[in-house]
């Protein structure tokens, strides 16, 4: 008799599903055991990725994921995946930042669900950044800023509030700083005033603002010192900066938590007040 036919009700919570996977593990085929093992070790991947992506990572056919879901009483893989997504929305574990965008089961009017998903996304983003932040590079940025006569700050689009917050923090710390005026068209002339003892702190994530890239280029070709806060070594800012700080960015997401960048800015400001 097929064991899956004995399962009437699929598990409604992740804890229940996890226990059922453990109980059934030895009776599963090798392919299904591979899926079971991955689902318990990397539950976030099951919540956040599409069926083809998960299948490719496991080197199996997407249909095998459907068969796995049916082994545990679900009509299809999307029903099983909803349990993994609900686990994230409820904030029971560290999460990444795509739950809100990819959870098709939520109601648009469910403000509580949206709030919990956003909070969970920020918690997950901070948790990930705490593990990946290059502390030595961060310390080097502090050292460079500490010796600067004037700190110029550049940020547009979603980087603008990060730039504003850094500007605020430096002013509160009585540091001489200038926030570049892109709206008034004065960013270019401001960059022209950078001296050899000044530092440009530029912030940009995909999609990169060409206006910001241009002012960084102007500073770079003039031999001025640049610190970049961006997403990766492939960023146009990275190869023009003396120091590059990286916070990975997911280009598939319309809205992403800025909490890691805020934490980094707070660290910089805190360290600059320790003199």
NUDREN-56874 format. One record per residue (C-alpha): z, y, x. Coordinates in steps of 0.25 Angstrom, whole numbers, padded with zeros to 4 digits, always signed. Example, Ala and Ser with C-alpha at 12.3 -4.5 7.8 and 13.67 -1.06 7.14 Angstrom:
+0031-0018+0049/+0029-0004+0055/
This chain:
+0000+0000+0000/-0003+0014+0005/+0010+0021+0008/+0004+0034+0004/+0002+0029-0010/+0017+0028-0011/+0020+0042-0009/+0020+0049-0022/+0026+0063-0018/+0022+0070-0005/+0033+0077+0002/+0035+0091-0002/+0042+0096+0010/+0040+0095+0025/+0053+0088+0027/+0049+0078+0017/+0035+0076+0023/+0041+0075+0037/+0050+0064+0033/+0039+0056+0026/+0030+0057+0038/+0041+0052+0047/+0044+0040+0037/+0029+0037+0036/+0025+0039+0050/+0024+0025+0055/+0016+0020+0043/+0005+0031+0046/-0008+0028+0053/-0009+0034+0067/-0018+0046+0062/-0007+0049+0051/+0004+0047+0061/-0003+0057+0070/-0003+0067+0058/+0011+0064+0055/+0016+0066+0069/+0008+0080+0070/+0013+0084+0056/+0028+0083+0060/+0026+0088+0074/+0017+0100+0071/+0020+0103+0056/+0015+0118+0058/+0002+0113+0062/+0001+0105+0049/+0005+0117+0041/-0004+0128+0047/-0017+0121+0051/-0029+0116+0043/-0032+0101+0041/-0044+0101+0051/-0035+0108+0061/-0024+0098+0060/-0034+0086+0060/-0041+0091+0072/-0028+0093+0079/-0024+0078+0076/-0038+0073+0079/-0039+0067+0065/-0048+0069+0053/-0043+0079+0042/-0043+0068+0032/-0032+0061+0040/-0023+0073+0037/-0026+0071+0022/-0023+0056+0023/-0010+0060+0030/-0006+0069+0019/-0009+0058+0008/+0000+0048+0016/+0011+0057+0012/+0007+0060-0003/+0000+0073-0002/-0014+0075-0008/-0020+0081+0004/-0016+0087+0017/-0015+0101+0012/-0003+0096+0003/+0004+0090+0015/+0001+0103+0023/+0008+0111+0012/+0021+0105+0016/+0019+0109+0030/+0016+0123+0026/+0028+0124+0017/+0037+0120+0028/+0032+0132+0036/+0033+0142+0024/+0048+0137+0022/+0051+0141+0036/+0057+0128+0040/+0051+0128+0054/+0044+0137+0064/+0030+0140+0059/+0017+0147+0063/+0010+0159+0056/+0000+0153+0047/+0008+0147+0035/+0006+0159+0026/-0009+0159+0029/-0012+0144+0027/-0002+0140+0016/-0012+0140+0004/-0001+0134-0005/+0008+0146-0006/+0007+0156-0018/+0002+0170-0014/+0014+0175-0023/+0024+0167-0016/+0031+0178-0007/+0042+0169-0003/+0032+0159+0003/+0024+0170+0010/+0037+0176+0016/+0042+0162+0021/+0028+0159+0027/+0028+0173+0034/+0042+0171+0040/+0039+0157+0044/+0026+0162+0051/+0034+0172+0059/+0045+0162+0063/+0034+0153+0068/+0027+0163+0075/+0039+0168+0083/+0043+0154+0086/+0030+0151+0092/+0029+0164+0100/+0043+0161+0105/+0038+0148+0111/+0025+0154+0117/+0028+0168+0122/+0026+0170+0137/+0040+0176+0141/+0035+0179+0155/+0024+0187+0150/+0033+0194+0140/+0042+0198+0151/+0030+0203+0159/+0027+0212+0147/+0041+0217+0146/+0040+0221+0161/+0027+0228+0160/+0032+0236+0148/+0045+0240+0155/+0037+0246+0166/+0027+0254+0157/+0028+0269+0156/+0021+0269+0142/+0018+0257+0133/+0006+0258+0124/+0005+0248+0113/-0007+0244+0105/-0008+0235+0093/-0017+0235+0081/-0018+0226+0068/-0007+0216+0067/-0003+0220+0081/+0000+0234+0077/+0014+0231+0071/+0017+0224+0084/+0013+0236+0092/+0020+0246+0083/+0033+0237+0085/+0032+0237+0100/+0030+0252+0099/+0042+0254+0091/+0050+0245+0100/+0046+0252+0112/+0049+0266+0106/+0063+0261+0102/+0065+0257+0116/+0061+0270+0121/+0049+0265+0128/+0037+0274+0130/+0026+0268+0121/+0013+0272+0113/+0007+0264+0102/-0008+0266+0103/-0014+0274+0091/-0026+0266+0086/-0026+0272+0073/-0027+0286+0078/-0038+0282+0088/-0029+0285+0100/-0027+0271+0106/-0038+0273+0116/-0033+0287+0121/-0019+0281+0122/-0024+0270+0131/-0030+0280+0140/-0017+0286+0143/-0011+0272+0148/-0006+0274+0162/-0004+0264+0173/+0011+0263+0169/+0008+0261+0154/+0007+0248+0147/-0002+0244+0135/+0004+0234+0125/-0007+0229+0117/-0006+0219+0105/-0017+0212+0098/-0020+0199+0091/-0032+0193+0085/-0040+0200+0079/-0039+0209+0091/-0041+0224+0088/-0053+0229+0096/-0046+0243+0097/-0034+0237+0103/-0042+0228+0113/-0050+0241+0117/-0037+0249+0121/-0032+0237+0129/-0045+0236+0136/-0044+0251+0139/-0031+0249+0145/-0035+0237+0153/-0047+0243+0159/-0039+0255+0163/-0029+0246+0171/-0018+0248+0161/-0007+0238+0159/-0008+0230+0146/+0001+0220+0139/-0006+0213+0127/+0001+0206+0116/-0010+0197+0110/-0013+0182+0106/-0019+0175+0117/-0026+0176+0131/-0039+0177+0124/-0035+0190+0117/-0043+0202+0122/-0030+0209+0126/-0025+0197+0135/-0035+0199+0146/-0033+0214+0147/-0017+0214+0147/-0008+0213+0159/+0001+0205+0151/-0002+0197+0138/+0008+0192+0128/+0003+0182+0118/+0006+0179+0104/-0004+0168+0098/-0011+0173+0086/-0018+0164+0075/-0031+0171+0072/-0032+0163+0059/-0020+0170+0052/-0022+0184+0046/-0007+0187+0047/+0002+0182+0059/+0016+0185+0062/+0018+0196+0072/+0033+0192+0074/+0030+0186+0088/+0024+0199+0092/+0036+0207+0087/+0045+0198+0094/+0038+0200+0107/+0038+0215+0105/+0053+0215+0102/+0055+0207+0115/+0047+0217+0123/+0055+0229+0117/+0068+0222+0119/+0065+0219+0134/+0060+0233+0137/+0074+0238+0132/+0081+0230+0142/+0079+0239+0153/
